[in-house]
Amino acid sequence: MAGVVIIGAGHAGGAAAGFLRQYGFEGDITLIGEEPYLPYQRPPLSKAWLKGEASLEDLYLRGENFYADQRVTARLNTRCYAIDRAAKIVTVASGDHIAYDHLIIAAGSKARPFPAKGVEHVPHHLLRTLDDAERLKSVLAPGHRIGLIGAGYVGLEVAASARYLGCEVTVFERESRILARVASETLSSFFTSTHTAHGVNLVTGAHVSELSLGDGDKKIVHLADGSRHAFDLLLVGIGALPADDLAVAAGLETGNGIIVDEQARTSDPTIFAIGDVTSRTLPFYDGRFRLESVPNALEQAKQAAAAITGFKPPVVETPWFWSDQYDHKLQIAGLGVPGTTPVLRGNPASGTFSVFHIDGDGRLRSAECVTRPADFMAAKLLISKGKTGLDIAILADPDAPLKPLLQ
Ligand SMILES: Cc1cc2nc3c(=O)[nH]c(=O)nc-3n(C[C@H](O)[C@H](O)[C@H](O)COP(=O)(O)OP(=O)(O)OC[C@H]3O[C@@H](n4cnc5c(N)ncnc54)[C@H](O)[C@@H]3O)c2cc1C
């Protein structure tokens, strides 16, 4: 029996190997990863790892013995080059062919190319891998001037960590507000005040037109308004694209990621895809989504492992995400949809509040909770229940328990 081959030894791939065994799979499992590390968690890379508060053991998804104990063959430092669907084999960099009965593609996402002029001549950092984080950490020193291009969650987490380490930080964001594509105006405004209070220089509406090198190895950011800004180091974090090249070459159905069903199955019934690389449907929302989050990676790892083993499918989850910046723990339940009305619960100035987004039927579609874990837990349940006609007065009162709304 050829068993299961997993391409990508990241969060989703590593988790899938574990779930397969947990659900009773007895065959061979081969986990192919191009990085030199066993599966590790990426969220700490922009947070605890940069601040020197996490060790490699803290990052690992499972202890080093887990893979041998569970008879999972981890082929690290090994890039997979091709999938031959007819022969049911994958080819890796050494030229080896590995046969599969079922294939799981868990190749994650890759940094979106930055289109500014001069970018290829100016050294800059990206932050996707542990090696990236290690390179960045080694140069974050007190007093260093750091330029961050892109104010998404990862960029802002790095800004917070760099301030903690005593760096001078400027963030350039093309949109008129930070987190414009992923957060409400209230949340953007809260994090704008927070970062500004911590000494971060946020420049919004900033079109970076060119990068160049200046005296003393300085990296110069040119904005379309003609201004120039010099830094000791630059980090570009303008989002990610699905690492779906192998799937495209193999003729699987793709479109902003590999298209999968609710079992994480691709257009080829023997091939599954999980994690950042997928485009999936969600029970509570119309359309297809490519989610870059740990909960999504874990949920789809369970879906694929359950489908392969015949184990019962996992409970459907409300999508969620978190981000830590300074002392603030942001948890987001659900996805932003157009046409909702925000209901504020609590006072942003206090540092603990939630924003609930309600549709025309009085149904909760998403919630942004800042250091309000109980609101977040209730919001996840309310979204999955899809209850209409929610009492806005209760939602808006930070002292009113949300439990009655769940009944
Ligand atoms: C800095 C940072 C901070 C984050 N913070 C958060 C957070 O706070 N909360 C949250 O929910 N999510 C966060 N995320 C996102 C989260 O880490 C990802 O959604 C999650 O890792 C997705 O898992 P994955 O297995 O799909 O992809 P990954 O974990 O990226 O793993 C994919 C792996 O596949 C490998 N690979 C790709 N192609 C091949 C190939 N052809 N052959 C062999 N190997 C291959 C890659 O090298 C990689 O190791 C963060 C991500 C980053 C980078």
The ligand as a Gaussian input file, in Angstrom:
#p B3LYP/6-31G(d) Opt

LIG

0 1
 C        4.566000      35.761000      10.650000
 C        3.224000      35.096000      10.627000
 C        2.325000      35.312000      11.674000
 C        1.078000      34.689000      11.676000
 N        0.210000      34.927000      12.702000
 C       -0.985000      34.288000      12.743000
 C       -1.878000      34.469000      13.836000
 O       -1.611000      35.228000      14.773000
 N       -3.042000      33.760000      13.843000
 C       -3.374000      32.894000      12.819000
 O       -4.450000      32.269000      12.857000
 N       -2.545000      32.723000      11.757000
 C       -1.375000      33.401000      11.700000
 N       -0.534000      33.208000      10.629000
 C       -0.984000      32.355000       9.519000
 C       -0.745000      30.885000       9.805000
 O        0.562000      30.662000      10.274000
 C       -1.000000      30.103000       8.528000
 O       -2.357000      30.290000       8.165000
 C       -0.707000      28.614000       8.695000
 O        0.664000      28.409000       8.929000
 C       -1.143000      27.872000       7.441000
 O       -0.685000      26.547000       7.473000
 P       -0.288000      25.830000       6.105000
 O        0.201000      24.474000       6.490000
 O       -1.370000      25.987000       5.117000
 O        0.938000      26.683000       5.549000
 P        2.382000      26.812000       6.159000
 O        2.364000      26.698000       7.630000
 O        2.930000      28.056000       5.541000
 O        3.176000      25.551000       5.600000
 C        3.383000      25.295000       4.232000
 C        4.689000      24.544000       4.096000
 O        4.759000      23.940000       2.819000
 C        6.085000      24.043000       2.348000
 N        6.072000      23.855000       0.894000
 C        5.482000      24.642000      -0.033000
 N        5.662000      24.139000      -1.268000
 C        6.367000      23.000000      -1.113000
 C        6.868000      22.031000      -2.035000
 N        6.636000      22.113000      -3.342000
 N        7.580000      20.991000      -1.537000
 C        7.804000      20.871000      -0.194000
 N        7.354000      21.757000       0.719000
 C        6.633000      22.802000       0.250000
 C        6.471000      25.434000       2.797000
 O        7.876000      25.605000       2.755000
 C        5.907000      25.454000       4.199000
 O        6.829000      24.941000       5.123000
 C        0.721000      33.829000      10.599000
 C        1.617000      33.611000       9.541000
 C        2.857000      34.231000       9.561000
 C        3.823000      33.992000       8.412000

